[in-house]
């Protein structure tokens, strides 16, 4: 994703997943559930989910 965007925000509910993520100066990692983040509404141009959609609470998300 970082090849196509100036800044990437990556989140995961698992601290272990974040700790194992590859570091990159253009990527900011944080630990959040998909339904509860610190991001303001309408903050992003694109949201990408890989191998996790089945964990989401659809009504809340």
One Martini backbone bead per residue (centre of mass of N, CA, C, O) as a GRO file, in nm:
protein
   61
    1UNK     BB    1   0.055   0.064  -0.018
    2UNK     BB    2   0.301   0.269   0.003
    3UNK     BB    3   0.338   0.297  -0.312
    4UNK     BB    4   0.040   0.470  -0.334
    5UNK     BB    5   0.095   0.620  -0.056
    6UNK     BB    6   0.206   0.850   0.182
    7UNK     BB    7   0.002   0.716   0.397
    8UNK     BB    8  -0.022   0.454   0.651
    9UNK     BB    9  -0.281   0.290   0.839
   10UNK     BB   10  -0.232   0.034   1.082
   11UNK     BB   11  -0.446  -0.222   1.217
   12UNK     BB   12  -0.491  -0.411   1.530
   13UNK     BB   13  -0.601  -0.609   1.798
   14UNK     BB   14  -0.308  -0.729   1.793
   15UNK     BB   15  -0.007  -0.682   1.933
   16UNK     BB   16   0.155  -0.907   1.791
   17UNK     BB   17   0.104  -0.814   1.502
   18UNK     BB   18   0.239  -0.537   1.532
   19UNK     BB   19   0.521  -0.642   1.631
   20UNK     BB   20   0.550  -0.812   1.338
   21UNK     BB   21   0.570  -0.576   1.171
   22UNK     BB   22   0.681  -0.392   0.921
   23UNK     BB   23   0.888  -0.137   0.898
   24UNK     BB   24   0.787   0.210   0.814
   25UNK     BB   25   0.786   0.551   0.772
   26UNK     BB   26   0.476   0.544   0.626
   27UNK     BB   27   0.387   0.367   0.880
   28UNK     BB   28   0.108   0.348   1.109
   29UNK     BB   29   0.066   0.186   1.412
   30UNK     BB   30  -0.225   0.020   1.574
   31UNK     BB   31  -0.445  -0.063   1.848
   32UNK     BB   32  -0.755  -0.202   1.722
   33UNK     BB   33  -1.063  -0.216   1.656
   34UNK     BB   34  -1.280  -0.177   1.395
   35UNK     BB   35  -1.513  -0.032   1.586
   36UNK     BB   36  -1.260   0.115   1.762
   37UNK     BB   37  -1.126   0.427   1.706
   38UNK     BB   38  -0.931   0.740   1.671
   39UNK     BB   39  -1.068   0.806   1.415
   40UNK     BB   40  -1.210   1.012   1.212
   41UNK     BB   41  -1.443   1.082   1.022
   42UNK     BB   42  -1.342   1.090   0.697
   43UNK     BB   43  -1.008   1.016   0.686
   44UNK     BB   44  -1.040   0.825   0.426
   45UNK     BB   45  -0.997   0.690   0.094
   46UNK     BB   46  -0.908   0.395   0.211
   47UNK     BB   47  -1.016   0.056   0.284
   48UNK     BB   48  -0.835  -0.237   0.394
   49UNK     BB   49  -0.907  -0.594   0.394
   50UNK     BB   50  -0.735  -0.888   0.533
   51UNK     BB   51  -0.844  -1.167   0.670
   52UNK     BB   52  -1.110  -1.018   0.869
   53UNK     BB   53  -1.418  -0.972   0.813
   54UNK     BB   54  -1.535  -1.213   0.994
   55UNK     BB   55  -1.474  -1.035   1.274
   56UNK     BB   56  -1.684  -0.835   1.230
   57UNK     BB   57  -1.918  -0.595   1.331
   58UNK     BB   58  -2.138  -0.490   1.109
   59UNK     BB   59  -2.322  -0.291   1.268
   60UNK     BB   60  -2.079  -0.118   1.383
   61UNK     BB   61  -1.899  -0.077   1.117
   0.00000   0.00000   0.00000
